[in-house]
């Protein structure tokens, strides 16, 4: 009986590791246009940050993107994906759902709720502090501490 159990466990462990790798697309770009992306596609996988602006030449938009690019590693570590929308005429699904006016910064938690919404650029420090206070992020940190080193 012990041999059968050992065989079953040894058979399914590689499949669970493979499934874990497929769950989080690591090869995606950190910053991408929102386009027709549905926010539900990121549910329980990533934390979308949406940056809305009426034009790509808005100084607040340029400053926000520069701050995010400068510390991309800290955001990637927290499963963040940044979606930009600088065309109010396109009426993207995200723009229709969140209804921004001018420049808008929106952080969405992994559970799909709006965690932070600001009409001005935020530093990566403020963003990561907000994410680190989320219960799901705290659970992720605890799981990483408890997991044996690879």
C-alpha positions, 0 to 999 in steps of 0.5 A: 500500500505504501508503494502505491501511495508513493507511486501516485504521489510521485506521478502527480507532483510533476503535474502540479508543478507544471500547472503552477508554472502555467498559472502565471504568464511570466513572459508578458510585458509589464506595461501594455495597452489595455485594448479590448482586454477584459479585467476578468482575465487577471482574476486571481492571477495578477494585480492590474494597475490601470493608467488612464489619460486623455492623451499620451502626452499628459505630463502626469501620464509620462511621469507615472510610466517613468516611475513604474518603469524605473522600479519594474522589478518590485512590481513584477515581484508582486504579480502586477501588470500595468495596462494603459489607456490614453484614448477616451474615444476607443471606449475600452471595456476597462474605461467603460467599467471604471469611468475615469475622468482625465488622468486616473490611477487604478489598482485592482486586487487579485480578487477583482476589487478596486483597491486604490484609485487616485487622480494623480501619479503615485510612487512605486513605494506607495503602490507596493505599500498598498499591495503589501497591506492586502491580505492575499499578498500577506498570505503569499509572503507567508507561503514563500517563507514557509516553502523550502528553498529550491 
